[in-house]
Amino acid sequence: MKAFAELLRPGGELAGFFHLDDNERGPPFGITKERLGELFSGFELREDQAVPESQSIAVFKGREVWQVWRRRL
């Protein structure tokens, strides 16, 4: 995530879908919320919304989130 911090200006935002899962066997490979927080330590979580199951494909149902991270000033 250091590369994201180098590419984004202070206050810039990174947004995306994340697959939350602590299962180390994949694919698909997931990540825990705690690990995301560690990786984005130079960022502030601005938005964290669960993706409705009706809008996810089966493999991600109930474990997909939309997040927006803002680079700290």
CHARMM internal coordinates of N, CA and C (Angstrom, degrees):
IC EDIT
DIST 1 N 1 CA 1.4353
DIST 1 CA 1 C 1.5212
ANGL 1 N 1 CA 1 C 111.23
DIST 1 C 2 N 1.3105
ANGL 1 CA 1 C 2 N 115.38
DIHE 1 N 1 CA 1 C 2 N -11.48
DIST 2 N 2 CA 1.4584
ANGL 1 C 2 N 2 CA 119.06
DIHE 1 CA 1 C 2 N 2 CA 176.47
DIST 2 CA 2 C 1.5225
ANGL 2 N 2 CA 2 C 110.54
DIHE 1 C 2 N 2 CA 2 C -58.47
DIST 2 C 3 N 1.3312
ANGL 2 CA 2 C 3 N 116.44
DIHE 2 N 2 CA 2 C 3 N -37.26
DIST 3 N 3 CA 1.4676
ANGL 2 C 3 N 3 CA 120.00
DIHE 2 CA 2 C 3 N 3 CA 179.33
DIST 3 CA 3 C 1.5226
ANGL 3 N 3 CA 3 C 111.06
DIHE 2 C 3 N 3 CA 3 C -62.75
DIST 3 C 4 N 1.3374
ANGL 3 CA 3 C 4 N 117.52
DIHE 3 N 3 CA 3 C 4 N -39.14
DIST 4 N 4 CA 1.4633
ANGL 3 C 4 N 4 CA 119.88
DIHE 3 CA 3 C 4 N 4 CA 177.23
DIST 4 CA 4 C 1.5203
ANGL 4 N 4 CA 4 C 110.36
DIHE 3 C 4 N 4 CA 4 C -62.00
DIST 4 C 5 N 1.3211
ANGL 4 CA 4 C 5 N 116.44
DIHE 4 N 4 CA 4 C 5 N -42.96
DIST 5 N 5 CA 1.4625
ANGL 4 C 5 N 5 CA 120.33
DIHE 4 CA 4 C 5 N 5 CA -179.74
DIST 5 CA 5 C 1.5216
ANGL 5 N 5 CA 5 C 110.93
DIHE 4 C 5 N 5 CA 5 C -63.07
DIST 5 C 6 N 1.3331
ANGL 5 CA 5 C 6 N 116.74
DIHE 5 N 5 CA 5 C 6 N -35.39
DIST 6 N 6 CA 1.4574
ANGL 5 C 6 N 6 CA 119.99
DIHE 5 CA 5 C 6 N 6 CA 179.21
DIST 6 CA 6 C 1.5344
ANGL 6 N 6 CA 6 C 111.98
DIHE 5 C 6 N 6 CA 6 C -72.87
DIST 6 C 7 N 1.3326
ANGL 6 CA 6 C 7 N 116.51
DIHE 6 N 6 CA 6 C 7 N -30.62
DIST 7 N 7 CA 1.4588
ANGL 6 C 7 N 7 CA 120.48
DIHE 6 CA 6 C 7 N 7 CA -178.54
DIST 7 CA 7 C 1.5208
ANGL 7 N 7 CA 7 C 113.59
DIHE 6 C 7 N 7 CA 7 C -82.88
DIST 7 C 8 N 1.3173
ANGL 7 CA 7 C 8 N 116.40
DIHE 7 N 7 CA 7 C 8 N -30.54
DIST 8 N 8 CA 1.4671
ANGL 7 C 8 N 8 CA 120.79
DIHE 7 CA 7 C 8 N 8 CA -177.55
DIST 8 CA 8 C 1.5173
ANGL 8 N 8 CA 8 C 110.91
DIHE 7 C 8 N 8 CA 8 C -92.39
DIST 8 C 9 N 1.3052
ANGL 8 CA 8 C 9 N 115.91
DIHE 8 N 8 CA 8 C 9 N 136.97
DIST 9 N 9 CA 1.4672
ANGL 8 C 9 N 9 CA 119.99
DIHE 8 CA 8 C 9 N 9 CA 174.87
DIST 9 CA 9 C 1.5317
ANGL 9 N 9 CA 9 C 108.13
DIHE 8 C 9 N 9 CA 9 C -70.93
DIST 9 C 10 N 1.3121
ANGL 9 CA 9 C 10 N 118.89
DIHE 9 N 9 CA 9 C 10 N 157.69
DIST 10 N 10 CA 1.4601
ANGL 9 C 10 N 10 CA 119.99
DIHE 9 CA 9 C 10 N 10 CA 174.44
DIST 10 CA 10 C 1.5305
ANGL 10 N 10 CA 10 C 110.18
DIHE 9 C 10 N 10 CA 10 C -54.84
DIST 10 C 11 N 1.3081
ANGL 10 CA 10 C 11 N 116.67
DIHE 10 N 10 CA 10 C 11 N 131.91
DIST 11 N 11 CA 1.4570
ANGL 10 C 11 N 11 CA 121.90
DIHE 10 CA 10 C 11 N 11 CA -176.91
DIST 11 CA 11 C 1.5214
ANGL 11 N 11 CA 11 C 113.00
DIHE 10 C 11 N 11 CA 11 C 90.59
DIST 11 C 12 N 1.3464
ANGL 11 CA 11 C 12 N 117.00
DIHE 11 N 11 CA 11 C 12 N -9.72
DIST 12 N 12 CA 1.4592
ANGL 11 C 12 N 12 CA 120.93
DIHE 11 CA 11 C 12 N 12 CA 178.27
DIST 12 CA 12 C 1.5222
ANGL 12 N 12 CA 12 C 110.66
DIHE 11 C 12 N 12 CA 12 C -69.73
DIST 12 C 13 N 1.3172
ANGL 12 CA 12 C 13 N 116.61
DIHE 12 N 12 CA 12 C 13 N 157.49
DIST 13 N 13 CA 1.4559
ANGL 12 C 13 N 13 CA 120.86
DIHE 12 CA 12 C 13 N 13 CA -175.56
DIST 13 CA 13 C 1.5237
ANGL 13 N 13 CA 13 C 111.96
DIHE 12 C 13 N 13 CA 13 C -119.41
DIST 13 C 14 N 1.3079
ANGL 13 CA 13 C 14 N 114.13
DIHE 13 N 13 CA 13 C 14 N 147.19
DIST 14 N 14 CA 1.4512
ANGL 13 C 14 N 14 CA 123.73
DIHE 13 CA 13 C 14 N 14 CA 174.63
DIST 14 CA 14 C 1.5191
ANGL 14 N 14 CA 14 C 106.56
DIHE 13 C 14 N 14 CA 14 C -121.61
DIST 14 C 15 N 1.3204
ANGL 14 CA 14 C 15 N 117.44
DIHE 14 N 14 CA 14 C 15 N 126.80
DIST 15 N 15 CA 1.4572
ANGL 14 C 15 N 15 CA 120.99
DIHE 14 CA 14 C 15 N 15 CA -177.99
DIST 15 CA 15 C 1.5184
ANGL 15 N 15 CA 15 C 109.52
DIHE 14 C 15 N 15 CA 15 C -128.04
DIST 15 C 16 N 1.3284
ANGL 15 CA 15 C 16 N 115.52
DIHE 15 N 15 CA 15 C 16 N 146.37
DIST 16 N 16 CA 1.4564
ANGL 15 C 16 N 16 CA 118.22
DIHE 15 CA 15 C 16 N 16 CA 177.53
DIST 16 CA 16 C 1.5131
ANGL 16 N 16 CA 16 C 112.57
DIHE 15 C 16 N 16 CA 16 C -178.21
DIST 16 C 17 N 1.3275
ANGL 16 CA 16 C 17 N 114.10
DIHE 16 N 16 CA 16 C 17 N 174.02
DIST 17 N 17 CA 1.4539
ANGL 16 C 17 N 17 CA 122.38
DIHE 16 CA 16 C 17 N 17 CA 175.58
DIST 17 CA 17 C 1.5200
ANGL 17 N 17 CA 17 C 108.31
DIHE 16 C 17 N 17 CA 17 C -95.46
DIST 17 C 18 N 1.3176
ANGL 17 CA 17 C 18 N 116.16
DIHE 17 N 17 CA 17 C 18 N 138.08
DIST 18 N 18 CA 1.4536
ANGL 17 C 18 N 18 CA 121.33
DIHE 17 CA 17 C 18 N 18 CA 179.61
DIST 18 CA 18 C 1.5198
ANGL 18 N 18 CA 18 C 109.73
DIHE 17 C 18 N 18 CA 18 C -128.15
DIST 18 C 19 N 1.3230
ANGL 18 CA 18 C 19 N 115.24
DIHE 18 N 18 CA 18 C 19 N 141.28
DIST 19 N 19 CA 1.4595
ANGL 18 C 19 N 19 CA 122.47
DIHE 18 CA 18 C 19 N 19 CA 179.03
DIST 19 CA 19 C 1.5334
ANGL 19 N 19 CA 19 C 107.54
DIHE 18 C 19 N 19 CA 19 C -98.09
DIST 19 C 20 N 1.3196
ANGL 19 CA 19 C 20 N 116.48
DIHE 19 N 19 CA 19 C 20 N 107.48
DIST 20 N 20 CA 1.4611
ANGL 19 C 20 N 20 CA 121.42
DIHE 19 CA 19 C 20 N 20 CA -177.37
DIST 20 CA 20 C 1.5210
ANGL 20 N 20 CA 20 C 109.62
DIHE 19 C 20 N 20 CA 20 C -87.99
DIST 20 C 21 N 1.3095
ANGL 20 CA 20 C 21 N 115.06
DIHE 20 N 20 CA 20 C 21 N 114.74
DIST 21 N 21 CA 1.4565
ANGL 20 C 21 N 21 CA 121.23
DIHE 20 CA 20 C 21 N 21 CA -179.00
DIST 21 CA 21 C 1.5198
ANGL 21 N 21 CA 21 C 107.59
DIHE 20 C 21 N 21 CA 21 C -166.18
DIST 21 C 22 N 1.3157
ANGL 21 CA 21 C 22 N 117.13
DIHE 21 N 21 CA 21 C 22 N 135.03
DIST 22 N 22 CA 1.4629
ANGL 21 C 22 N 22 CA 119.76
DIHE 21 CA 21 C 22 N 22 CA 179.15
DIST 22 CA 22 C 1.5276
ANGL 22 N 22 CA 22 C 112.17
DIHE 21 C 22 N 22 CA 22 C -97.50
DIST 22 C 23 N 1.3232
ANGL 22 CA 22 C 23 N 116.89
DIHE 22 N 22 CA 22 C 23 N 9.49
DIST 23 N 23 CA 1.4560
ANGL 22 C 23 N 23 CA 121.46
DIHE 22 CA 22 C 23 N 23 CA 177.42
DIST 23 CA 23 C 1.5259
ANGL 23 N 23 CA 23 C 108.79
DIHE 22 C 23 N 23 CA 23 C -74.76
DIST 23 C 24 N 1.3271
ANGL 23 CA 23 C 24 N 116.74
DIHE 23 N 23 CA 23 C 24 N 119.00
DIST 24 N 24 CA 1.4608
ANGL 23 C 24 N 24 CA 120.16
DIHE 23 CA 23 C 24 N 24 CA -177.37
DIST 24 CA 24 C 1.5223
ANGL 24 N 24 CA 24 C 112.79
DIHE 23 C 24 N 24 CA 24 C -80.55
DIST 24 C 25 N 1.3163
ANGL 24 CA 24 C 25 N 116.44
DIHE 24 N 24 CA 24 C 25 N -9.44
DIST 25 N 25 CA 1.4633
ANGL 24 C 25 N 25 CA 119.87
DIHE 24 CA 24 C 25 N 25 CA 178.62
DIST 25 CA 25 C 1.5221
ANGL 25 N 25 CA 25 C 108.53
DIHE 24 C 25 N 25 CA 25 C -91.94
DIST 25 C 26 N 1.2646
ANGL 25 CA 25 C 26 N 116.98
DIHE 25 N 25 CA 25 C 26 N 126.68
DIST 26 N 26 CA 1.4488
ANGL 25 C 26 N 26 CA 120.88
DIHE 25 CA 25 C 26 N 26 CA 179.83
DIST 26 CA 26 C 1.5030
ANGL 26 N 26 CA 26 C 109.32
DIHE 25 C 26 N 26 CA 26 C -143.32
DIST 26 C 27 N 1.2437
ANGL 26 CA 26 C 27 N 120.12
DIHE 26 N 26 CA 26 C 27 N -169.25
DIST 27 N 27 CA 1.4476
ANGL 26 C 27 N 27 CA 127.01
DIHE 26 CA 26 C 27 N 27 CA 2.91
DIST 27 CA 27 C 1.5246
ANGL 27 N 27 CA 27 C 111.99
DIHE 26 C 27 N 27 CA 27 C -80.76
DIST 27 C 28 N 1.2864
ANGL 27 CA 27 C 28 N 118.93
DIHE 27 N 27 CA 27 C 28 N 163.49
DIST 28 N 28 CA 1.4562
ANGL 27 C 28 N 28 CA 125.72
DIHE 27 CA 27 C 28 N 28 CA -4.55
DIST 28 CA 28 C 1.5234
ANGL 28 N 28 CA 28 C 110.51
DIHE 27 C 28 N 28 CA 28 C -76.13
DIST 28 C 29 N 1.2858
ANGL 28 CA 28 C 29 N 116.04
DIHE 28 N 28 CA 28 C 29 N 148.77
DIST 29 N 29 CA 1.4530
ANGL 28 C 29 N 29 CA 122.10
DIHE 28 CA 28 C 29 N 29 CA 178.16
DIST 29 CA 29 C 1.5167
ANGL 29 N 29 CA 29 C 109.07
DIHE 28 C 29 N 29 CA 29 C -92.33
DIST 29 C 30 N 1.2989
ANGL 29 CA 29 C 30 N 116.12
DIHE 29 N 29 CA 29 C 30 N 131.87
DIST 30 N 30 CA 1.4538
ANGL 29 C 30 N 30 CA 120.94
DIHE 29 CA 29 C 30 N 30 CA 179.90
DIST 30 CA 30 C 1.5135
ANGL 30 N 30 CA 30 C 110.95
DIHE 29 C 30 N 30 CA 30 C -109.10
DIST 30 C 31 N 1.3120
ANGL 30 CA 30 C 31 N 114.91
DIHE 30 N 30 CA 30 C 31 N -173.24
DIST 31 N 31 CA 1.4590
ANGL 30 C 31 N 31 CA 121.98
DIHE 30 CA 30 C 31 N 31 CA 179.27
DIST 31 CA 31 C 1.5270
ANGL 31 N 31 CA 31 C 107.56
DIHE 30 C 31 N 31 CA 31 C -151.00
DIST 31 C 32 N 1.3174
ANGL 31 CA 31 C 32 N 116.34
DIHE 31 N 31 CA 31 C 32 N 149.49
DIST 32 N 32 CA 1.4641
ANGL 31 C 32 N 32 CA 119.79
DIHE 31 CA 31 C 32 N 32 CA 178.14
DIST 32 CA 32 C 1.5285
ANGL 32 N 32 CA 32 C 109.65
DIHE 31 C 32 N 32 CA 32 C -85.62
DIST 32 C 33 N 1.3322
ANGL 32 CA 32 C 33 N 116.02
DIHE 32 N 32 CA 32 C 33 N 158.50
DIST 33 N 33 CA 1.4684
ANGL 32 C 33 N 33 CA 119.95
DIHE 32 CA 32 C 33 N 33 CA 176.67
DIST 33 CA 33 C 1.5241
ANGL 33 N 33 CA 33 C 110.61
DIHE 32 C 33 N 33 CA 33 C -61.10
DIST 33 C 34 N 1.3271
ANGL 33 CA 33 C 34 N 115.46
DIHE 33 N 33 CA 33 C 34 N -36.42
DIST 34 N 34 CA 1.4667
ANGL 33 C 34 N 34 CA 119.49
DIHE 33 CA 33 C 34 N 34 CA -179.99
DIST 34 CA 34 C 1.5325
ANGL 34 N 34 CA 34 C 110.71
DIHE 33 C 34 N 34 CA 34 C -63.04
DIST 34 C 35 N 1.3223
ANGL 34 CA 34 C 35 N 116.35
DIHE 34 N 34 CA 34 C 35 N -43.73
DIST 35 N 35 CA 1.4633
ANGL 34 C 35 N 35 CA 120.18
DIHE 34 CA 34 C 35 N 35 CA -179.34
DIST 35 CA 35 C 1.5349
ANGL 35 N 35 CA 35 C 110.94
DIHE 34 C 35 N 35 CA 35 C -67.42
DIST 35 C 36 N 1.3246
ANGL 35 CA 35 C 36 N 116.74
DIHE 35 N 35 CA 35 C 36 N -38.54
DIST 36 N 36 CA 1.4717
ANGL 35 C 36 N 36 CA 119.54
DIHE 35 CA 35 C 36 N 36 CA 175.27
DIST 36 CA 36 C 1.5245
ANGL 36 N 36 CA 36 C 110.28
DIHE 35 C 36 N 36 CA 36 C -58.31
DIST 36 C 37 N 1.3315
ANGL 36 CA 36 C 37 N 116.28
DIHE 36 N 36 CA 36 C 37 N -44.18
DIST 37 N 37 CA 1.4612
ANGL 36 C 37 N 37 CA 120.54
DIHE 36 CA 36 C 37 N 37 CA 178.62
DIST 37 CA 37 C 1.5151
ANGL 37 N 37 CA 37 C 112.20
DIHE 36 C 37 N 37 CA 37 C -59.79
DIST 37 C 38 N 1.3270
ANGL 37 CA 37 C 38 N 116.55
DIHE 37 N 37 CA 37 C 38 N -38.82
DIST 38 N 38 CA 1.4702
ANGL 37 C 38 N 38 CA 120.85
DIHE 37 CA 37 C 38 N 38 CA 177.55
DIST 38 CA 38 C 1.5376
ANGL 38 N 38 CA 38 C 110.67
DIHE 37 C 38 N 38 CA 38 C -66.61
DIST 38 C 39 N 1.3185
ANGL 38 CA 38 C 39 N 116.33
DIHE 38 N 38 CA 38 C 39 N -45.98
DIST 39 N 39 CA 1.4635
ANGL 38 C 39 N 39 CA 120.14
DIHE 38 CA 38 C 39 N 39 CA -178.44
DIST 39 CA 39 C 1.5234
ANGL 39 N 39 CA 39 C 112.53
DIHE 38 C 39 N 39 CA 39 C -65.32
DIST 39 C 40 N 1.3250
ANGL 39 CA 39 C 40 N 116.33
DIHE 39 N 39 CA 39 C 40 N -34.85
DIST 40 N 40 CA 1.4619
ANGL 39 C 40 N 40 CA 121.41
DIHE 39 CA 39 C 40 N 40 CA -179.60
DIST 40 CA 40 C 1.5309
ANGL 40 N 40 CA 40 C 111.06
DIHE 39 C 40 N 40 CA 40 C -100.14
DIST 40 C 41 N 1.3053
ANGL 40 CA 40 C 41 N 117.13
DIHE 40 N 40 CA 40 C 41 N 38.06
DIST 41 N 41 CA 1.4680
ANGL 40 C 41 N 41 CA 120.56
DIHE 40 CA 40 C 41 N 41 CA -175.72
DIST 41 CA 41 C 1.5285
ANGL 41 N 41 CA 41 C 112.87
DIHE 40 C 41 N 41 CA 41 C -61.86
DIST 41 C 42 N 1.3126
ANGL 41 CA 41 C 42 N 118.26
DIHE 41 N 41 CA 41 C 42 N -24.54
DIST 42 N 42 CA 1.4664
ANGL 41 C 42 N 42 CA 121.37
DIHE 41 CA 41 C 42 N 42 CA 177.77
DIST 42 CA 42 C 1.5201
ANGL 42 N 42 CA 42 C 112.68
DIHE 41 C 42 N 42 CA 42 C -89.96
DIST 42 C 43 N 1.3290
ANGL 42 CA 42 C 43 N 116.02
DIHE 42 N 42 CA 42 C 43 N 11.09
DIST 43 N 43 CA 1.4546
ANGL 42 C 43 N 43 CA 121.98
DIHE 42 CA 42 C 43 N 43 CA -177.28
DIST 43 CA 43 C 1.5256
ANGL 43 N 43 CA 43 C 110.20
DIHE 42 C 43 N 43 CA 43 C -125.05
DIST 43 C 44 N 1.3016
ANGL 43 CA 43 C 44 N 115.67
DIHE 43 N 43 CA 43 C 44 N 160.39
DIST 44 N 44 CA 1.4683
ANGL 43 C 44 N 44 CA 123.10
DIHE 43 CA 43 C 44 N 44 CA 175.07
DIST 44 CA 44 C 1.5246
ANGL 44 N 44 CA 44 C 107.88
DIHE 43 C 44 N 44 CA 44 C -113.01
DIST 44 C 45 N 1.3278
ANGL 44 CA 44 C 45 N 116.88
DIHE 44 N 44 CA 44 C 45 N 129.80
DIST 45 N 45 CA 1.4615
ANGL 44 C 45 N 45 CA 120.98
DIHE 44 CA 44 C 45 N 45 CA 178.37
DIST 45 CA 45 C 1.5209
ANGL 45 N 45 CA 45 C 108.46
DIHE 44 C 45 N 45 CA 45 C -74.25
DIST 45 C 46 N 1.3290
ANGL 45 CA 45 C 46 N 116.28
DIHE 45 N 45 CA 45 C 46 N 117.06
DIST 46 N 46 CA 1.4701
ANGL 45 C 46 N 46 CA 121.72
DIHE 45 CA 45 C 46 N 46 CA -176.47
DIST 46 CA 46 C 1.5204
ANGL 46 N 46 CA 46 C 112.65
DIHE 45 C 46 N 46 CA 46 C -100.39
DIST 46 C 47 N 1.3213
ANGL 46 CA 46 C 47 N 116.65
DIHE 46 N 46 CA 46 C 47 N -28.45
DIST 47 N 47 CA 1.4612
ANGL 46 C 47 N 47 CA 120.28
DIHE 46 CA 46 C 47 N 47 CA -177.52
DIST 47 CA 47 C 1.5245
ANGL 47 N 47 CA 47 C 108.03
DIHE 46 C 47 N 47 CA 47 C -147.88
DIST 47 C 48 N 1.3221
ANGL 47 CA 47 C 48 N 116.11
DIHE 47 N 47 CA 47 C 48 N 137.77
DIST 48 N 48 CA 1.4598
ANGL 47 C 48 N 48 CA 122.05
DIHE 47 CA 47 C 48 N 48 CA -179.04
DIST 48 CA 48 C 1.5259
ANGL 48 N 48 CA 48 C 107.74
DIHE 47 C 48 N 48 CA 48 C -147.98
DIST 48 C 49 N 1.3184
ANGL 48 CA 48 C 49 N 116.24
DIHE 48 N 48 CA 48 C 49 N 100.70
DIST 49 N 49 CA 1.4609
ANGL 48 C 49 N 49 CA 120.48
DIHE 48 CA 48 C 49 N 49 CA -176.00
DIST 49 CA 49 C 1.5197
ANGL 49 N 49 CA 49 C 110.57
DIHE 48 C 49 N 49 CA 49 C -126.02
DIST 49 C 50 N 1.3160
ANGL 49 CA 49 C 50 N 115.54
DIHE 49 N 49 CA 49 C 50 N 133.04
DIST 50 N 50 CA 1.4587
ANGL 49 C 50 N 50 CA 120.05
DIHE 49 CA 49 C 50 N 50 CA 174.21
DIST 50 CA 50 C 1.5269
ANGL 50 N 50 CA 50 C 108.72
DIHE 49 C 50 N 50 CA 50 C -67.96
DIST 50 C 51 N 1.3104
ANGL 50 CA 50 C 51 N 115.82
DIHE 50 N 50 CA 50 C 51 N 140.50
DIST 51 N 51 CA 1.4664
ANGL 50 C 51 N 51 CA 120.56
DIHE 50 CA 50 C 51 N 51 CA 175.83
DIST 51 CA 51 C 1.5291
ANGL 51 N 51 CA 51 C 107.16
DIHE 50 C 51 N 51 CA 51 C -84.31
DIST 51 C 52 N 1.3272
ANGL 51 CA 51 C 52 N 117.88
DIHE 51 N 51 CA 51 C 52 N 127.43
DIST 52 N 52 CA 1.4628
ANGL 51 C 52 N 52 CA 119.60
DIHE 51 CA 51 C 52 N 52 CA 179.11
DIST 52 CA 52 C 1.5294
ANGL 52 N 52 CA 52 C 111.21
DIHE 51 C 52 N 52 CA 52 C -55.91
DIST 52 C 53 N 1.3259
ANGL 52 CA 52 C 53 N 116.26
DIHE 52 N 52 CA 52 C 53 N 138.43
DIST 53 N 53 CA 1.4618
ANGL 52 C 53 N 53 CA 120.26
DIHE 52 CA 52 C 53 N 53 CA -178.44
DIST 53 CA 53 C 1.5204
ANGL 53 N 53 CA 53 C 111.97
DIHE 52 C 53 N 53 CA 53 C -56.34
DIST 53 C 54 N 1.3249
ANGL 53 CA 53 C 54 N 117.03
DIHE 53 N 53 CA 53 C 54 N -31.31
DIST 54 N 54 CA 1.4623
ANGL 53 C 54 N 54 CA 120.48
DIHE 53 CA 53 C 54 N 54 CA -179.83
DIST 54 CA 54 C 1.5315
ANGL 54 N 54 CA 54 C 111.98
DIHE 53 C 54 N 54 CA 54 C -67.48
DIST 54 C 55 N 1.3462
ANGL 54 CA 54 C 55 N 117.11
DIHE 54 N 54 CA 54 C 55 N -14.21
DIST 55 N 55 CA 1.4594
ANGL 54 C 55 N 55 CA 120.94
DIHE 54 CA 54 C 55 N 55 CA -178.80
DIST 55 CA 55 C 1.5218
ANGL 55 N 55 CA 55 C 112.91
DIHE 54 C 55 N 55 CA 55 C -109.28
DIST 55 C 56 N 1.3281
ANGL 55 CA 55 C 56 N 116.94
DIHE 55 N 55 CA 55 C 56 N 4.48
DIST 56 N 56 CA 1.4635
ANGL 55 C 56 N 56 CA 121.46
DIHE 55 CA 55 C 56 N 56 CA 178.99
DIST 56 CA 56 C 1.5200
ANGL 56 N 56 CA 56 C 110.10
DIHE 55 C 56 N 56 CA 56 C -107.44
DIST 56 C 57 N 1.3092
ANGL 56 CA 56 C 57 N 115.91
DIHE 56 N 56 CA 56 C 57 N 154.25
DIST 57 N 57 CA 1.4561
ANGL 56 C 57 N 57 CA 118.70
DIHE 56 CA 56 C 57 N 57 CA 171.15
DIST 57 CA 57 C 1.5295
ANGL 57 N 57 CA 57 C 107.69
DIHE 56 C 57 N 57 CA 57 C -79.48
DIST 57 C 58 N 1.3098
ANGL 57 CA 57 C 58 N 116.75
DIHE 57 N 57 CA 57 C 58 N 160.48
DIST 58 N 58 CA 1.4673
ANGL 57 C 58 N 58 CA 122.37
DIHE 57 CA 57 C 58 N 58 CA -170.40
DIST 58 CA 58 C 1.5316
ANGL 58 N 58 CA 58 C 113.52
DIHE 57 C 58 N 58 CA 58 C -51.86
DIST 58 C 59 N 1.2931
ANGL 58 CA 58 C 59 N 118.28
DIHE 58 N 58 CA 58 C 59 N -42.87
DIST 59 N 59 CA 1.4668
ANGL 58 C 59 N 59 CA 121.03
DIHE 58 CA 58 C 59 N 59 CA -174.73
DIST 59 CA 59 C 1.5352
ANGL 59 N 59 CA 59 C 112.96
DIHE 58 C 59 N 59 CA 59 C -66.40
DIST 59 C 60 N 1.3313
ANGL 59 CA 59 C 60 N 117.47
DIHE 59 N 59 CA 59 C 60 N -22.66
DIST 60 N 60 CA 1.4637
ANGL 59 C 60 N 60 CA 121.52
DIHE 59 CA 59 C 60 N 60 CA -178.86
DIST 60 CA 60 C 1.5299
ANGL 60 N 60 CA 60 C 114.23
DIHE 59 C 60 N 60 CA 60 C -103.57
DIST 60 C 61 N 1.3145
ANGL 60 CA 60 C 61 N 117.96
DIHE 60 N 60 CA 60 C 61 N -7.11
DIST 61 N 61 CA 1.4719
ANGL 60 C 61 N 61 CA 121.41
DIHE 60 CA 60 C 61 N 61 CA -173.63
DIST 61 CA 61 C 1.5249
ANGL 61 N 61 CA 61 C 112.35
DIHE 60 C 61 N 61 CA 61 C -52.21
DIST 61 C 62 N 1.3321
ANGL 61 CA 61 C 62 N 113.92
DIHE 61 N 61 CA 61 C 62 N 129.04
DIST 62 N 62 CA 1.4552
ANGL 61 C 62 N 62 CA 121.06
DIHE 61 CA 61 C 62 N 62 CA 177.88
DIST 62 CA 62 C 1.5149
ANGL 62 N 62 CA 62 C 115.16
DIHE 61 C 62 N 62 CA 62 C 78.26
DIST 62 C 63 N 1.3332
ANGL 62 CA 62 C 63 N 117.07
DIHE 62 N 62 CA 62 C 63 N -0.84
DIST 63 N 63 CA 1.4688
ANGL 62 C 63 N 63 CA 120.12
DIHE 62 CA 62 C 63 N 63 CA -177.71
DIST 63 CA 63 C 1.5228
ANGL 63 N 63 CA 63 C 113.06
DIHE 62 C 63 N 63 CA 63 C -132.26
DIST 63 C 64 N 1.3182
ANGL 63 CA 63 C 64 N 116.64
DIHE 63 N 63 CA 63 C 64 N 15.16
DIST 64 N 64 CA 1.4661
ANGL 63 C 64 N 64 CA 120.47
DIHE 63 CA 63 C 64 N 64 CA -177.70
DIST 64 CA 64 C 1.5202
ANGL 64 N 64 CA 64 C 109.86
DIHE 63 C 64 N 64 CA 64 C -110.21
DIST 64 C 65 N 1.3365
ANGL 64 CA 64 C 65 N 116.07
DIHE 64 N 64 CA 64 C 65 N 134.30
DIST 65 N 65 CA 1.4636
ANGL 64 C 65 N 65 CA 120.90
DIHE 64 CA 64 C 65 N 65 CA 178.60
DIST 65 CA 65 C 1.5225
ANGL 65 N 65 CA 65 C 109.90
DIHE 64 C 65 N 65 CA 65 C -131.17
DIST 65 C 66 N 1.3223
ANGL 65 CA 65 C 66 N 114.02
DIHE 65 N 65 CA 65 C 66 N 153.05
DIST 66 N 66 CA 1.4646
ANGL 65 C 66 N 66 CA 122.79
DIHE 65 CA 65 C 66 N 66 CA 171.60
DIST 66 CA 66 C 1.5210
ANGL 66 N 66 CA 66 C 105.85
DIHE 65 C 66 N 66 CA 66 C -103.17
DIST 66 C 67 N 1.3269
ANGL 66 CA 66 C 67 N 116.86
DIHE 66 N 66 CA 66 C 67 N 125.71
DIST 67 N 67 CA 1.4648
ANGL 66 C 67 N 67 CA 120.02
DIHE 66 CA 66 C 67 N 67 CA 180.00
DIST 67 CA 67 C 1.5243
ANGL 67 N 67 CA 67 C 110.55
DIHE 66 C 67 N 67 CA 67 C -131.39
DIST 67 C 68 N 1.3241
ANGL 67 CA 67 C 68 N 113.65
DIHE 67 N 67 CA 67 C 68 N 147.10
DIST 68 N 68 CA 1.4593
ANGL 67 C 68 N 68 CA 121.40
DIHE 67 CA 67 C 68 N 68 CA 174.30
DIST 68 CA 68 C 1.5251
ANGL 68 N 68 CA 68 C 106.86
DIHE 67 C 68 N 68 CA 68 C -123.33
DIST 68 C 69 N 1.3173
ANGL 68 CA 68 C 69 N 115.50
DIHE 68 N 68 CA 68 C 69 N 123.16
DIST 69 N 69 CA 1.4592
ANGL 68 C 69 N 69 CA 122.77
DIHE 68 CA 68 C 69 N 69 CA 179.62
DIST 69 CA 69 C 1.5221
ANGL 69 N 69 CA 69 C 109.01
DIHE 68 C 69 N 69 CA 69 C -113.09
DIST 69 C 70 N 1.3230
ANGL 69 CA 69 C 70 N 116.62
DIHE 69 N 69 CA 69 C 70 N 137.15
DIST 70 N 70 CA 1.4683
ANGL 69 C 70 N 70 CA 122.31
DIHE 69 CA 69 C 70 N 70 CA -179.69
DIST 70 CA 70 C 1.5287
ANGL 70 N 70 CA 70 C 108.89
DIHE 69 C 70 N 70 CA 70 C -113.89
DIST 70 C 71 N 1.3255
ANGL 70 CA 70 C 71 N 115.71
DIHE 70 N 70 CA 70 C 71 N 128.78
DIST 71 N 71 CA 1.4689
ANGL 70 C 71 N 71 CA 119.43
DIHE 70 CA 70 C 71 N 71 CA 178.26
DIST 71 CA 71 C 1.5235
ANGL 71 N 71 CA 71 C 109.19
DIHE 70 C 71 N 71 CA 71 C -66.61
DIST 71 C 72 N 1.3044
ANGL 71 CA 71 C 72 N 115.22
DIHE 71 N 71 CA 71 C 72 N 133.01
DIST 72 N 72 CA 1.4628
ANGL 71 C 72 N 72 CA 120.39
DIHE 71 CA 71 C 72 N 72 CA 179.59
DIST 72 CA 72 C 1.5156
ANGL 72 N 72 CA 72 C 110.33
DIHE 71 C 72 N 72 CA 72 C -64.67
DIST 72 C 73 N 1.3311
ANGL 72 CA 72 C 73 N 114.57
DIHE 72 N 72 CA 72 C 73 N 148.86
DIST 73 N 73 CA 1.4547
ANGL 72 C 73 N 73 CA 120.73
DIHE 72 CA 72 C 73 N 73 CA -179.32
DIST 73 CA 73 C 1.5143
ANGL 73 N 73 CA 73 C 111.94
DIHE 72 C 73 N 73 CA 73 C -74.89
END
COOR INIT
IC SEED 1 N 1 CA 1 C
IC BUILD
